Amino acid sequence: MRIGLTGTMSCGKTTLAKALGELDQFKGYTIQTERSKYLSDLGIPLNTDSTLPGQFIFLAERASELLQENIITDRTIWDVCSFTLSAKSINDYEKRTFIESAMNLKDYYDLVIYVSPRGIPVEDNGLRTTDLSYRVKIDAVIQMALEEYKPKKLITVEGTTEERIATILQSI
């Protein structure tokens, strides 16, 4: 299965992906976690400073993940599209055409897991913004995109990592 975790920044996607990778049910799966530090070090702007070329690089990473059969990734095309839609430097035409192209990949995911930020404090990792209003905005845009561009199978998780895992295992 190709499993993608989606959600706003600092909601526990990476922690959840790594925890799922420890389970017997996902032995042999590739666990792909965020590479924002690597991409930032290449000079690719993040958060509200995102640029169209930078977002294409993030999208290319998501597309390359979808070439694998058994993968759990802590980012999806819905995340990339949400940051694209929220970027200041990308005009409306570019946003619209980017989203239309990116969403051609949505059915490659066998399962998309929306990770709710409810009750999870923002963690400063030195890269992502800690602006709560931006976090809320990205969350709202992700939810809107999931509604407009529905994945084949979507589940929502919240709570502790253990509660999230229990919800996932009950759903698959």
Disulfide bonds with the S-S distance in Angstrom:
none
